[in-house]
Each structure stands twice: as structure tokens, then as C-alpha cells.
Amino acid sequence: MSDELFDRRIDAYIEKAAPFAQPILTHLRALMHQACPHISETIKWRMPFFQQQGVILAHMAAFNQHCAFGFWGRDMQKVLAADGLKSSGAMGALGRIESLDNLPPDKELLGYMRRAAALVESGERTKSIDRPKKKGLAKPVTVPPELASAIKKNKHAAKAFAGFSPSNRRDYVEWIVQAKRPETKKKRIVQAVEWIAEGKPRHWKYLNC
């Protein structure tokens, strides 16, 4: 393996994943490099990402009971949708991946991966959806008491939230604070704790848009 193409942080990510997830992540990673020999790896939002020429092609992630894999770019979403694959609650068009048997055939996956790389090589995709870095010091995040209490009661959520970046924590805080009705705030807190416990940022549904 070339150190220029393989990121050791992803090696560590896979090693720390649950036993069921390790062969899934390893297989998806190998297919990405087979299909797209010029890609590089990185970690963003605490998940493995694959990119080419600075443009994100796809990401993968492991959760407590399933894995997820998603392509980036509106053109890729149209290609996937045409084949009946759409983004789901598992943060990716492939849905909840609990074993290798849940994956499409290798030939099919390799085709999608090559298509994603071709869009970048042709110049059709030139940008990723990374947020621009803001200059200056970030403002401290003040977590509402209700959210802080709910997170504290869930050990997985507490651990994940502590490891979130300030911007990821702020996204959840603003979502809770902006709720106008008490009932809405309670529902959002319950949903927030569930997502946080799975290591998901607030806007995880849009990471592969």
C-alpha cells in the first residue's frame, strides 16, 4: 500500500469498529481503490472519506449495529436514484449495511465508484460541500440544561458529544434552542441524543447530497 493513497487513521478507524463492521469497511475501501486508482483518503467529521483532486467522492461509516456508505454530488444522486437507490436513515444510498450480503454486487459498486471518479476527471464536479473555515476564534458553545441532562444520561451520547467539534456541538445546540414549542424541544432532544449516540453530526442526512 502506498502511504500517499492510504491514510493510517482509516486503518485505526476500521480496527476500532465492531467485528461485524470491519470486513464491510475493508471491502468497500478496497473496491474504492480498485475502481479509482488516483483517489486519496482522509478523515472528515470523524468518518473515512475518499476524494480525488480535492473533491469528495464518497464516505463510509460504522455505527453500533450497521455501516453506511454514500456518494457525494448531485449527479451521482441522480444516477443512484435512477437505479432505485436513494438516501436513507442509514446515511447513505445503500441503506443499513449489517453484513457483506447487504452490499450490491461488486461489479455494480465498481461501476458507481468509477462513475463518481469520472465526473471529477471530466471537470463536471469541481467542488465538495465542505463548509468554509471561519476566521478568528470560535465562540464557546453553551449547551442548554435540558440537552446536557439528556446527553449525560446516555453514556454513548456523552462520549460522542465530548468528541464532537465545536461546530458540530453548536449545530445541535442551535437546533434545540430554535424550537418554539416545549413539545418540539422535547422531541428534538430525544432525536438529538439518538443521533449523537451513533456519532452522527446534526446534518448527517445531507453529507452525501
Phi and psi restraints in degrees (value plus and minus 20) as a CYANA .aco file:
   2 SER   PHI    -103.8   -63.8
   2 SER   PSI     110.9   150.9
   3 ASP   PHI     -83.2   -43.2
   3 ASP   PSI     -41.4    -1.4
   4 GLU   PHI     -93.1   -53.1
   4 GLU   PSI     -46.2    -6.2
   5 LEU   PHI    -121.9   -81.9
   5 LEU   PSI     -46.9    -6.9
   6 PHE   PHI    -130.8   -90.8
   6 PHE   PSI     109.4   149.4
   7 ASP   PHI    -117.8   -77.8
   7 ASP   PSI     103.9   143.9
   8 ARG   PHI     -84.2   -44.2
   8 ARG   PSI     -43.0    -3.0
   9 ARG   PHI     -85.5   -45.5
   9 ARG   PSI     -48.9    -8.9
  10 ILE   PHI     -96.6   -56.6
  10 ILE   PSI     -52.5   -12.5
  11 ASP   PHI     -76.9   -36.9
  11 ASP   PSI     -65.9   -25.9
  12 ALA   PHI     -86.4   -46.4
  12 ALA   PSI     -58.7   -18.7
  13 TYR   PHI     -80.2   -40.2
  13 TYR   PSI     -65.8   -25.8
  14 ILE   PHI     -86.4   -46.4
  14 ILE   PSI     -60.5   -20.5
  15 GLU   PHI     -83.4   -43.4
  15 GLU   PSI     -52.5   -12.5
  16 LYS   PHI    -105.0   -65.0
  16 LYS   PSI     -32.2     7.8
  17 ALA   PHI     -90.5   -50.5
  17 ALA   PSI     141.2   181.2
  18 ALA   PHI     -80.8   -40.8
  18 ALA   PSI     131.3   171.3
  19 PRO   PHI     -71.6   -31.6
  19 PRO   PSI     -59.8   -19.8
  20 PHE   PHI     -85.4   -45.4
  20 PHE   PSI     -49.4    -9.4
  21 ALA   PHI    -102.2   -62.2
  21 ALA   PSI     -46.8    -6.8
  22 GLN   PHI     -78.4   -38.4
  22 GLN   PSI     -69.3   -29.3
  23 PRO   PHI     -86.2   -46.2
  23 PRO   PSI     -49.6    -9.6
  24 ILE   PHI     -87.2   -47.2
  24 ILE   PSI     -70.3   -30.3
  25 LEU   PHI     -83.8   -43.8
  25 LEU   PSI     -61.4   -21.4
  26 THR   PHI     -82.3   -42.3
  26 THR   PSI     -61.2   -21.2
  27 HIS   PHI     -87.6   -47.6
  27 HIS   PSI     -65.4   -25.4
  28 LEU   PHI     -82.7   -42.7
  28 LEU   PSI     -60.5   -20.5
  29 ARG   PHI     -82.1   -42.1
  29 ARG   PSI     -65.2   -25.2
  30 ALA   PHI     -83.6   -43.6
  30 ALA   PSI     -60.6   -20.6
  31 LEU   PHI     -84.6   -44.6
  31 LEU   PSI     -59.6   -19.6
  32 MET   PHI     -80.2   -40.2
  32 MET   PSI     -62.4   -22.4
  33 HIS   PHI     -93.9   -53.9
  33 HIS   PSI     -49.6    -9.6
  34 GLN   PHI     -89.2   -49.2
  34 GLN   PSI     -61.9   -21.9
  35 ALA   PHI     -98.0   -58.0
  35 ALA   PSI     -53.9   -13.9
  36 CYS   PHI    -149.3  -109.3
  36 CYS   PSI      61.2   101.2
  37 PRO   PHI     -84.4   -44.4
  37 PRO   PSI     -31.8     8.2
  38 HIS   PHI    -124.1   -84.1
  38 HIS   PSI     -10.8    29.2
  39 ILE   PHI     -98.5   -58.5
  39 ILE   PSI     144.2   184.2
  40 SER   PHI    -147.4  -107.4
  40 SER   PSI     144.3   184.3
  41 GLU   PHI    -133.1   -93.1
  41 GLU   PSI     134.1   174.1
  42 THR   PHI    -179.3  -139.3
  42 THR   PSI     154.5   194.5
  43 ILE   PHI    -136.6   -96.6
  43 ILE   PSI     105.8   145.8
  44 LYS   PHI    -154.6  -114.6
  44 LYS   PSI     120.7   160.7
  45 TRP   PHI      30.1    70.1
  45 TRP   PSI      14.9    54.9
  46 ARG   PHI      46.6    86.6
  46 ARG   PSI       2.8    42.8
  47 MET   PHI    -152.3  -112.3
  47 MET   PSI     135.1   175.1
  48 PRO   PHI     -92.2   -52.2
  48 PRO   PSI     115.3   155.3
  49 PHE   PHI    -148.3  -108.3
  49 PHE   PSI     131.1   171.1
  50 PHE   PHI    -137.6   -97.6
  50 PHE   PSI     110.4   150.4
  51 GLN   PHI    -158.8  -118.8
  51 GLN   PSI     139.3   179.3
  52 GLN   PHI    -158.9  -118.9
  52 GLN   PSI     109.8   149.8
  53 GLN   PHI      34.4    74.4
  53 GLN   PSI      15.3    55.3
  54 GLY   PHI      58.7    98.7
  54 GLY   PSI     -15.6    24.4
  55 VAL   PHI    -129.2   -89.2
  55 VAL   PSI     111.2   151.2
  56 ILE   PHI     -91.0   -51.0
  56 ILE   PSI     108.3   148.3
  57 LEU   PHI    -116.0   -76.0
  57 LEU   PSI     -65.4   -25.4
  58 ALA   PHI    -181.8  -141.8
  58 ALA   PSI     148.0   188.0
  59 HIS   PHI    -160.6  -120.6
  59 HIS   PSI     142.7   182.7
  60 MET   PHI    -161.4  -121.4
  60 MET   PSI     138.4   178.4
  61 ALA   PHI    -174.7  -134.7
  61 ALA   PSI     132.8   172.8
  62 ALA   PHI    -139.7   -99.7
  62 ALA   PSI     113.1   153.1
  63 PHE   PHI    -137.9   -97.9
  63 PHE   PSI    -190.3  -150.3
  64 ASN   PHI     -82.5   -42.5
  64 ASN   PSI     -58.1   -18.1
  65 GLN   PHI    -149.7  -109.7
  65 GLN   PSI     -16.6    23.4
  66 HIS   PHI    -178.3  -138.3
  66 HIS   PSI     146.5   186.5
  67 CYS   PHI    -135.1   -95.1
  67 CYS   PSI     146.2   186.2
  68 ALA   PHI    -159.7  -119.7
  68 ALA   PSI     130.6   170.6
  69 PHE   PHI    -164.9  -124.9
  69 PHE   PSI     110.7   150.7
  70 GLY   PHI    -162.4  -122.4
  70 GLY   PSI     127.3   167.3
  71 PHE   PHI    -115.6   -75.6
  71 PHE   PSI     132.1   172.1
  72 TRP   PHI    -127.0   -87.0
  72 TRP   PSI     133.7   173.7
  73 GLY   PHI      85.9   125.9
  73 GLY   PSI     113.9   153.9
  74 ARG   PHI     -83.0   -43.0
  74 ARG   PSI     -56.0   -16.0
  75 ASP   PHI     -82.4   -42.4
  75 ASP   PSI     -60.7   -20.7
  76 MET   PHI     -87.0   -47.0
  76 MET   PSI     -55.5   -15.5
  77 GLN   PHI     -83.9   -43.9
  77 GLN   PSI     -56.2   -16.2
  78 LYS   PHI     -87.4   -47.4
  78 LYS   PSI     -60.7   -20.7
  79 VAL   PHI     -81.9   -41.9
  79 VAL   PSI     -66.2   -26.2
  80 LEU   PHI     -86.3   -46.3
  80 LEU   PSI     -63.1   -23.1
  81 ALA   PHI     -81.9   -41.9
  81 ALA   PSI     -56.7   -16.7
  82 ALA   PHI     -83.5   -43.5
  82 ALA   PSI     -46.0    -6.0
  83 ASP   PHI    -117.2   -77.2
  83 ASP   PSI     -10.5    29.5
  84 GLY   PHI      63.5   103.5
  84 GLY   PSI      -5.6    34.4
  85 LEU   PHI    -126.0   -86.0
  85 LEU   PSI     100.4   140.4
  86 LYS   PHI    -150.3  -110.3
  86 LYS   PSI     138.1   178.1
  87 SER   PHI     -78.9   -38.9
  87 SER   PSI     123.3   163.3
  88 SER   PHI    -154.8  -114.8
  88 SER   PSI    -195.9  -155.9
  89 GLY   PHI     -86.7   -46.7
  89 GLY   PSI     -25.5    14.5
  90 ALA   PHI    -115.5   -75.5
  90 ALA   PSI      -6.6    33.4
  91 MET   PHI      45.2    85.2
  91 MET   PSI      23.5    63.5
  92 GLY   PHI     153.4   193.4
  92 GLY   PSI     133.7   173.7
  93 ALA   PHI     -88.2   -48.2
  93 ALA   PSI     -35.6     4.4
  94 LEU   PHI    -107.4   -67.4
  94 LEU   PSI     -20.3    19.7
  95 GLY   PHI      51.1    91.1
  95 GLY   PSI    -180.8  -140.8
  96 ARG   PHI     -94.4   -54.4
  96 ARG   PSI      99.6   139.6
  97 ILE   PHI    -125.3   -85.3
  97 ILE   PSI      85.5   125.5
  98 GLU   PHI    -124.5   -84.5
  98 GLU   PSI     -33.3     6.7
  99 SER   PHI    -179.7  -139.7
  99 SER   PSI     149.7   189.7
 100 LEU   PHI     -81.6   -41.6
 100 LEU   PSI     -46.0    -6.0
 101 ASP   PHI     -87.0   -47.0
 101 ASP   PSI     -40.0     0.0
 102 ASN   PHI     -99.8   -59.8
 102 ASN   PSI     -30.6     9.4
 103 LEU   PHI    -103.2   -63.2
 103 LEU   PSI     128.6   168.6
 104 PRO   PHI     -83.2   -43.2
 104 PRO   PSI     146.0   186.0
 105 PRO   PHI     -76.8   -36.8
 105 PRO   PSI     128.7   168.7
 106 ASP   PHI     -74.7   -34.7
 106 ASP   PSI     -62.0   -22.0
 107 LYS   PHI     -78.4   -38.4
 107 LYS   PSI     -60.5   -20.5
 108 GLU   PHI     -88.4   -48.4
 108 GLU   PSI     -65.0   -25.0
 109 LEU   PHI     -83.5   -43.5
 109 LEU   PSI     -63.3   -23.3
 110 LEU   PHI     -80.3   -40.3
 110 LEU   PSI     -56.2   -16.2
 111 GLY   PHI     -83.4   -43.4
 111 GLY   PSI     -64.7   -24.7
 112 TYR   PHI     -84.0   -44.0
 112 TYR   PSI     -62.6   -22.6
 113 MET   PHI     -83.7   -43.7
 113 MET   PSI     -61.9   -21.9
 114 ARG   PHI     -86.2   -46.2
 114 ARG   PSI     -56.4   -16.4
 115 ARG   PHI     -83.6   -43.6
 115 ARG   PSI     -62.3   -22.3
 116 ALA   PHI     -81.4   -41.4
 116 ALA   PSI     -62.6   -22.6
 117 ALA   PHI     -88.8   -48.8
 117 ALA   PSI     -57.3   -17.3
 118 ALA   PHI     -84.6   -44.6
 118 ALA   PSI     -55.2   -15.2
 119 LEU   PHI     -82.0   -42.0
 119 LEU   PSI     -54.4   -14.4
 120 VAL   PHI     -97.7   -57.7
 120 VAL   PSI     -65.0   -25.0
 121 GLU   PHI     -81.7   -41.7
 121 GLU   PSI     -52.5   -12.5
 122 SER   PHI    -101.1   -61.1
 122 SER   PSI     -32.3     7.7
 123 GLY   PHI      70.7   110.7
 123 GLY   PSI     -19.8    20.2
 124 GLU   PHI     -87.3   -47.3
 124 GLU   PSI     -52.7   -12.7
 125 ARG   PHI    -136.6   -96.6
 125 ARG   PSI     103.5   143.5
 126 THR   PHI    -145.4  -105.4
 126 THR   PSI     -24.5    15.5
 127 LYS   PHI    -155.7  -115.7
 127 LYS   PSI     129.5   169.5
 128 SER   PHI    -118.8   -78.8
 128 SER   PSI     158.5   198.5
 129 ILE   PHI    -124.4   -84.4
 129 ILE   PSI      12.6    52.6
 130 ASP   PHI     -87.7   -47.7
 130 ASP   PSI     122.6   162.6
 131 ARG   PHI     -95.8   -55.8
 131 ARG   PSI     119.3   159.3
 132 PRO   PHI     -86.7   -46.7
 132 PRO   PSI     123.5   163.5
 133 LYS   PHI     -93.5   -53.5
 133 LYS   PSI     114.1   154.1
 134 LYS   PHI    -108.8   -68.8
 134 LYS   PSI     120.5   160.5
 135 LYS   PHI     -99.9   -59.9
 135 LYS   PSI     134.6   174.6
 136 GLY   PHI      67.2   107.2
 136 GLY   PSI     157.2   197.2
 137 LEU   PHI     -99.5   -59.5
 137 LEU   PSI     117.8   157.8
 138 ALA   PHI     -93.7   -53.7
 138 ALA   PSI     124.4   164.4
 139 LYS   PHI     -92.0   -52.0
 139 LYS   PSI     123.4   163.4
 140 PRO   PHI     -83.0   -43.0
 140 PRO   PSI     127.0   167.0
 141 VAL   PHI    -115.4   -75.4
 141 VAL   PSI     101.9   141.9
 142 THR   PHI    -121.0   -81.0
 142 THR   PSI      91.6   131.6
 143 VAL   PHI    -103.2   -63.2
 143 VAL   PSI     107.9   147.9
 144 PRO   PHI     -76.9   -36.9
 144 PRO   PSI     121.8   161.8
 145 PRO   PHI     -72.6   -32.6
 145 PRO   PSI     -60.5   -20.5
 146 GLU   PHI     -83.8   -43.8
 146 GLU   PSI     -61.8   -21.8
 147 LEU   PHI     -90.2   -50.2
 147 LEU   PSI     -62.5   -22.5
 148 ALA   PHI     -79.5   -39.5
 148 ALA   PSI     -61.7   -21.7
 149 SER   PHI     -86.0   -46.0
 149 SER   PSI     -62.6   -22.6
 150 ALA   PHI     -85.6   -45.6
 150 ALA   PSI     -61.2   -21.2
 151 ILE   PHI     -85.5   -45.5
 151 ILE   PSI     -60.5   -20.5
 152 LYS   PHI     -81.6   -41.6
 152 LYS   PSI     -50.6   -10.6
 153 LYS   PHI     -96.6   -56.6
 153 LYS   PSI     -33.3     6.7
 154 ASN   PHI    -135.8   -95.8
 154 ASN   PSI      89.1   129.1
 155 LYS   PHI     -82.3   -42.3
 155 LYS   PSI     -55.1   -15.1
 156 HIS   PHI     -88.6   -48.6
 156 HIS   PSI     -61.4   -21.4
 157 ALA   PHI     -86.9   -46.9
 157 ALA   PSI     -61.0   -21.0
 158 ALA   PHI     -81.8   -41.8
 158 ALA   PSI     -62.8   -22.8
 159 LYS   PHI     -86.9   -46.9
 159 LYS   PSI     -63.6   -23.6
 160 ALA   PHI     -87.2   -47.2
 160 ALA   PSI     -63.2   -23.2
 161 PHE   PHI     -84.1   -44.1
 161 PHE   PSI     -56.8   -16.8
 162 ALA   PHI     -84.6   -44.6
 162 ALA   PSI     -48.8    -8.8
 163 GLY   PHI    -110.6   -70.6
 163 GLY   PSI     -26.8    13.2
 164 PHE   PHI     -87.2   -47.2
 164 PHE   PSI     133.0   173.0
 165 SER   PHI     -91.9   -51.9
 165 SER   PSI     139.9   179.9
 166 PRO   PHI     -74.8   -34.8
 166 PRO   PSI     -58.4   -18.4
 167 SER   PHI     -87.1   -47.1
 167 SER   PSI     -58.3   -18.3
 168 ASN   PHI     -87.2   -47.2
 168 ASN   PSI     -59.3   -19.3
 169 ARG   PHI     -85.9   -45.9
 169 ARG   PSI     -60.6   -20.6
 170 ARG   PHI     -83.5   -43.5
 170 ARG   PSI     -57.6   -17.6
 171 ASP   PHI     -78.0   -38.0
 171 ASP   PSI     -63.5   -23.5
 172 TYR   PHI     -89.4   -49.4
 172 TYR   PSI     -62.6   -22.6
 173 VAL   PHI     -80.4   -40.4
 173 VAL   PSI     -66.6   -26.6
 174 GLU   PHI     -83.9   -43.9
 174 GLU   PSI     -57.0   -17.0
 175 TRP   PHI     -81.8   -41.8
 175 TRP   PSI     -61.7   -21.7
 176 ILE   PHI     -91.4   -51.4
 176 ILE   PSI     -65.7   -25.7
 177 VAL   PHI     -84.1   -44.1
 177 VAL   PSI     -52.6   -12.6
 178 GLN   PHI     -97.0   -57.0
 178 GLN   PSI     -29.5    10.5
 179 ALA   PHI     -85.4   -45.4
 179 ALA   PSI     106.4   146.4
 180 LYS   PHI    -106.6   -66.6
 180 LYS   PSI     -48.3    -8.3
 181 ARG   PHI    -129.2   -89.2
 181 ARG   PSI     123.6   163.6
 182 PRO   PHI     -76.1   -36.1
 182 PRO   PSI     -59.4   -19.4
 183 GLU   PHI     -84.3   -44.3
 183 GLU   PSI     -59.6   -19.6
 184 THR   PHI     -85.2   -45.2
 184 THR   PSI     -61.0   -21.0
 185 LYS   PHI     -82.8   -42.8
 185 LYS   PSI     -62.3   -22.3
 186 LYS   PHI     -82.3   -42.3
 186 LYS   PSI     -63.6   -23.6
 187 LYS   PHI     -83.8   -43.8
 187 LYS   PSI     -60.6   -20.6
 188 ARG   PHI     -87.4   -47.4
 188 ARG   PSI     -56.7   -16.7
 189 ILE   PHI     -85.2   -45.2
 189 ILE   PSI     -63.7   -23.7
 190 VAL   PHI     -80.5   -40.5
 190 VAL   PSI     -65.7   -25.7
 191 GLN   PHI     -85.9   -45.9
 191 GLN   PSI     -60.3   -20.3
 192 ALA   PHI     -81.4   -41.4
 192 ALA   PSI     -66.0   -26.0
 193 VAL   PHI     -82.0   -42.0
 193 VAL   PSI     -59.5   -19.5
 194 GLU   PHI     -82.8   -42.8
 194 GLU   PSI     -67.1   -27.1
 195 TRP   PHI     -87.2   -47.2
 195 TRP   PSI     -62.9   -22.9
 196 ILE   PHI     -81.5   -41.5
 196 ILE   PSI     -61.0   -21.0
 197 ALA   PHI     -80.8   -40.8
 197 ALA   PSI     -47.0    -7.0
 198 GLU   PHI    -111.0   -71.0
 198 GLU   PSI     -16.9    23.1
 199 GLY   PHI      58.8    98.8
 199 GLY   PSI      -2.1    37.9
 200 LYS   PHI    -110.3   -70.3
 200 LYS   PSI     114.3   154.3
 201 PRO   PHI     -91.4   -51.4
 201 PRO   PSI     145.5   185.5
 202 ARG   PHI     -75.4   -35.4
 202 ARG   PSI     -62.2   -22.2
 203 HIS   PHI    -121.4   -81.4
 203 HIS   PSI      15.1    55.1
 204 TRP   PHI     -79.9   -39.9
 204 TRP   PSI     -47.9    -7.9
 205 LYS   PHI     -85.8   -45.8
 205 LYS   PSI     -40.1    -0.1
 206 TYR   PHI    -125.2   -85.2
 206 TYR   PSI     -13.3    26.7
 207 LEU   PHI     -86.1   -46.1
 207 LEU   PSI     -44.3    -4.3
 208 ASN   PHI    -133.4   -93.4
 208 ASN   PSI       5.6    45.6
